[in-house]
Each structure stands twice: as C-alpha cells, then as structure tokens.
C-alpha cells in the first residue's frame, strides 16, 4: 500500500495515511450488515494490512449510521425460512478467519464503533484490541431474537471483557447496551460525544501508528495467550452449536417474524 492511497472495494473502503490504515465497512444502506461480498472484501483487506510491515496500526469502522448490524438476514432468507441455512460454512469460511486475522496480526487494531454494533457486528467490534464508540452507539447480542446463539467469537470476547453474569444477560436477554454502560461494564475502552468521535478516533489511530509497534505486538501475543489460547476450538464449538440451531423451528420462526416485522412466537423447539 502506498501512502495517501484510498482504495474502494465494493463493500469496504480503505484509506491510508502514512503507517495508519482506516478500513470502513461500506454497506450503509444495509447498516453495514454482513454479506458474502462484505466478508470477501474485509478478509482480503485484513490479510493485506496484516502482512504489510509498513502498516503499523489499523482502524476498523463503518460508513453511515451503523458500525455493523450483524448478518444480513435478507441474504439467504429463503434457505433460513426453509431451515436449510448453512451457518456452519459461513462461519468457518468467513467469520472465523476475519476475527482470527484481527486478533493475530502483529499490530494494534482499533475498532471505532460509530453506531449500532449488533449480533456478528458486536463480535467484529470486540475482536479489536482497543474499542471506542460514539455516545449514540449501542451494543447488542441480538442472536436470541431469532433463536440463535452468539457466534463469530462473541461468546468468547464478551465474557472475557465483562464476566459471566453480564455475558449471560447480554446473550439471553438480547437487550441494548449503551456506549456509556459499555464503558462502565468494561466492554469497551471509551465513549466520546458524537461530534468529537471521528477526530478523537483518528488521533488515537495516529498515536498507535507512531508508537512502538513491536511492543504492541508483544502485548497482544501475551493477552492472546492468556485470554484466547483456545480460540480456534471455541470458534469451532460456536459454529457447531449454531449449525444445530439453524435447523430449529425457533430459528425458522425468528427469521419469519423478522421478515414480517412482527414479534416471534417461539415454541422452544
């Protein structure tokens, strides 16, 4: 990557300033919901910046009013309603390599949550090393609303930050956690006024890009070893459980209710 280079993929914008790279999810009309195209673009960009030794810090954020609203349920809606959605393959082919690349790249990754981070969008946000948010942003493990379980690393990243009680509350109740509460809980590092957010996040990215990169990488390795040493096995467990639930009657009802914009009527099966 050359300095001052701006690259546009179909679903991701990449902007470089010196040793700093800003990656912005770019499906604003869909609140940056995950799609196969977004997964392909994001994984390609992350692998590129991870391998580029001249890149010393990375920011991940979203264009528009959301960070990422989770999986795009309109992608594969027919398969979902028929109970034939292959969540296992989607998770293992795309989501797992993406969060693993973020966790393992030898440079700091700042996630700047400009708006809602829900479902797999929360997983993506918490894969970062430092997580900051605009005050209007919120965080939500929305999976329970459609009869699924946290995936994409969420059932690892959330309890490692906030503990069992709050992780269980987020997973089982699926309620919004405001940016200010997320700071109080230790889910994220900072929440800033919306009008100051972009400037403050940019300044932090510049600070990281000018800092001791090998020190950051070493700290990251230590934290990964202590907190996420069994991450690969845990991601596999998530995908396996999610694969089971994607064939459940409650998931079919949850997706149907979402598409029909009505409350779900779960039967517990």
C-alpha positions in Angstrom: 0.0 0.0 0.0 1.3 3.5 -0.9 0.9 6.5 1.4 -2.2 8.6 1.0 -3.8 5.8 -1.0 -7.5 5.3 -0.9 -8.9 2.1 -2.2 -12.6 1.2 -2.7 -13.8 -2.3 -2.8 -17.5 -3.0 -3.5 -18.3 -3.2 0.3 -15.2 -1.8 2.1 -13.3 1.5 1.9 -9.6 1.5 2.6 -7.8 4.8 3.4 -4.1 5.0 4.3 -2.3 7.9 5.9 1.4 7.1 6.5 1.6 4.0 8.7 -2.1 4.1 9.6 -4.9 2.4 7.7 -8.6 3.0 8.2 -10.9 0.3 7.0 -14.6 1.3 6.7 -17.4 -1.2 6.1 -19.4 0.3 3.3 -22.9 -1.0 3.0 -24.6 2.0 4.6 -28.0 1.3 3.0 -28.0 -2.1 4.9 -26.5 -0.7 8.1 -23.2 -2.5 7.1 -24.8 -5.9 7.6 -22.6 -8.9 6.8 -23.0 -10.4 3.4 -20.7 -12.8 1.4 -19.4 -9.9 -0.5 -18.5 -7.9 2.6 -16.9 -11.0 4.1 -14.7 -11.5 1.0 -13.6 -7.9 0.8 -13.0 -7.5 4.5 -10.9 -10.7 4.8 -8.8 -9.7 1.7 -8.1 -6.2 3.2 -7.3 -7.5 6.7 -4.9 -10.1 5.3 -3.2 -7.4 3.2 -2.6 -5.0 6.0 -1.6 -7.8 8.4 1.2 -8.8 6.0 2.3 -5.3 5.2 5.1 -4.4 7.6 4.9 -0.7 6.7 1.3 -0.6 8.2 1.7 -0.1 11.9 -1.9 0.4 13.1 -5.3 -0.3 11.8 -8.8 1.2 12.4 -12.0 -0.6 11.7 -15.2 1.4 11.5 -18.4 1.8 9.5 -19.7 4.2 6.9 -23.2 5.7 7.5 -25.1 5.5 10.7 -24.1 2.0 11.8 -20.9 0.1 12.6 -22.4 -3.3 11.7 -25.9 -4.6 12.3 -25.0 -8.2 12.1 -25.7 -10.8 9.4 -27.9 -9.7 6.6 -30.9 -11.8 7.1 -32.2 -11.0 3.6 -29.2 -12.9 2.3 -30.3 -16.5 2.2 -33.7 -15.7 3.6 -35.4 -18.5 1.6 -32.9 -21.0 3.0 -33.4 -19.7 6.5 -37.1 -20.0 6.4 -36.8 -23.5 5.0 -34.4 -24.4 7.8 -31.6 -25.1 5.4 -29.3 -22.1 6.0 -25.7 -23.3 6.2 -24.4 -21.2 9.1 -21.5 -23.5 9.8 -19.9 -23.0 6.4 -20.4 -19.2 6.6 -18.8 -19.0 10.0 -15.8 -21.2 9.2 -15.2 -19.8 5.8 -15.5 -16.1 6.5 -16.2 -15.0 10.1 -13.5 -17.1 11.8 -10.7 -16.1 9.5 -11.7 -12.5 9.9 -11.7 -12.3 13.7 -8.6 -14.6 13.9 -6.7 -12.3 11.5 -7.6 -9.3 13.6 -6.5 -11.0 16.8 -3.3 -12.4 15.4 -1.9 -9.5 13.2 1.3 -8.1 14.9 0.0 -4.6 15.2 -2.8 -2.9 17.1 -6.3 -2.9 15.7 -8.6 -0.1 16.9 -12.3 -0.6 16.4 -14.2 2.7 16.2 -17.9 2.0 16.7 -19.7 4.8 15.1 -23.2 3.4 15.5 -25.0 0.2 16.4 -22.9 -3.0 16.7 -25.3 -5.9 16.8 -25.0 -9.7 16.5 -21.9 -10.5 14.5 -21.2 -6.8 14.3 -20.6 -6.9 18.0 -18.3 -9.9 17.5 -16.3 -7.9 14.9 -16.1 -4.8 17.2 -14.8 -6.8 20.2 -12.2 -8.6 18.1 -10.2 -5.4 18.2 -7.5 -4.6 20.7 -9.0 -1.2 21.7 -12.7 -0.4 21.3 -14.1 3.1 21.3 -17.6 4.3 20.5 -19.7 7.3 19.8 -22.0 8.1 22.6 -25.0 7.3 20.4 -23.8 3.8 19.6 -25.0 0.7 21.3 -24.0 -3.0 21.6 -26.4 -5.9 21.3 -26.1 -9.7 21.2 -29.2 -9.9 19.0 -28.9 -13.6 18.2 -31.5 -14.7 20.8 -34.2 -12.7 19.0 -34.1 -15.1 16.1 -33.5 -18.3 18.1 -29.7 -18.5 17.6 -26.6 -18.2 19.9 -23.7 -15.7 19.9 -21.2 -16.6 17.2 -18.2 -15.0 15.4 -16.3 -15.1 18.7 -18.9 -13.2 20.7 -19.3 -15.9 23.3 -15.5 -15.6 23.9 -15.0 -11.9 23.5 -17.9 -10.7 25.6 -17.3 -12.8 28.8 -13.5 -12.2 28.6 -14.3 -8.5 28.9 -17.4 -8.3 31.2 -17.6 -11.7 33.0 -20.2 -14.5 33.1 -23.1 -12.6 34.7 -23.2 -9.8 32.2 -22.3 -12.0 29.3 -25.3 -14.3 30.1 -27.5 -11.2 30.4 -26.5 -9.9 27.0 -26.8 -13.4 25.4 -30.1 -14.4 26.9 -32.0 -11.1 27.1 -30.6 -9.6 23.9 -31.0 -6.0 25.2 -29.1 -3.0 24.0 -26.1 -1.9 26.0 -25.5 1.8 25.6 -22.0 3.1 24.9 -21.8 4.7 28.3 -22.9 1.5 30.0 -20.4 -0.5 27.8 -17.6 1.7 29.3 -18.9 1.2 32.8 -19.1 -2.6 32.3 -15.6 -2.8 30.7 -17.0 -4.0 27.4 -15.2 -1.1 25.6 -12.5 1.4 26.4 -14.0 4.8 25.8 -17.2 6.6 24.6 -17.0 10.1 23.1 -19.6 12.7 22.1 -20.7 12.1 18.5 -19.4 15.5 17.4 -15.9 14.7 18.7 -15.8 11.0 17.8 -14.1 11.0 14.4 -11.4 13.4 15.5 -10.6 11.5 18.7 -10.6 8.1 17.0 -8.3 9.5 14.3 -5.9 10.9 16.9 -5.8 7.6 18.7 -5.1 5.7 15.4 -2.2 8.2 14.7 -0.8 7.7 18.2 -0.8 3.9 17.7 0.8 4.2 14.2 3.6 6.3 15.7 4.1 4.1 18.7 6.4 1.0 19.5 4.8 -1.5 17.1 6.8 -4.5 18.4 5.8 -3.6 21.9 2.2 -3.5 20.9 2.5 -6.8 19.1 4.2 -8.4 22.1 1.5 -7.3 24.5 -1.1 -8.6 22.0 0.6 -12.0 22.0 0.6 -12.1 25.8 -3.1 -11.2 26.0 -4.0 -13.7 23.3 -2.1 -16.4 25.1 -3.8 -15.7 28.5 -7.3 -14.9 27.2 -7.7 -16.6 23.8 -5.4 -19.6 23.8 -8.2 -21.9 22.9 -9.9 -19.5 20.5 -9.8 -21.9 17.5 -11.6 -24.7 19.4 -14.1 -22.3 20.8 -15.0 -20.8 17.4 -15.5 -24.4 16.2 -17.9 -25.0 19.1 -19.8 -21.9 18.3 -20.2 -22.9 14.7 -21.3 -26.4 15.6 -24.0 -25.2 18.0 -25.1 -22.5 15.6 -25.4 -25.2 12.9 -27.7 -27.2 15.1 -29.9 -24.2 15.9 -30.1 -23.0 12.2 -32.2 -26.1 11.6 -34.5 -25.5 14.6 -38.2 -24.5 14.5 -37.4 -21.5 16.6 -34.9 -20.1 14.1 -37.4 -20.5 11.3 -40.0 -18.6 13.4 -37.5 -16.0 14.4 -36.4 -15.2 10.8 -40.0 -15.3 9.6 -41.1 -12.9 12.3 -38.2 -10.6 11.5 -39.0 -10.5 7.8 -42.7 -10.0 8.5 -41.9 -7.3 11.1 -43.8 -9.0 13.9 -42.9 -10.4 17.4 -41.7 -14.0 17.2 -43.8 -16.8 18.8 -41.1 -19.3 19.9 -42.2 -22.9 20.7 -38.9 -23.9 22.3 -38.1 -26.4 19.6 
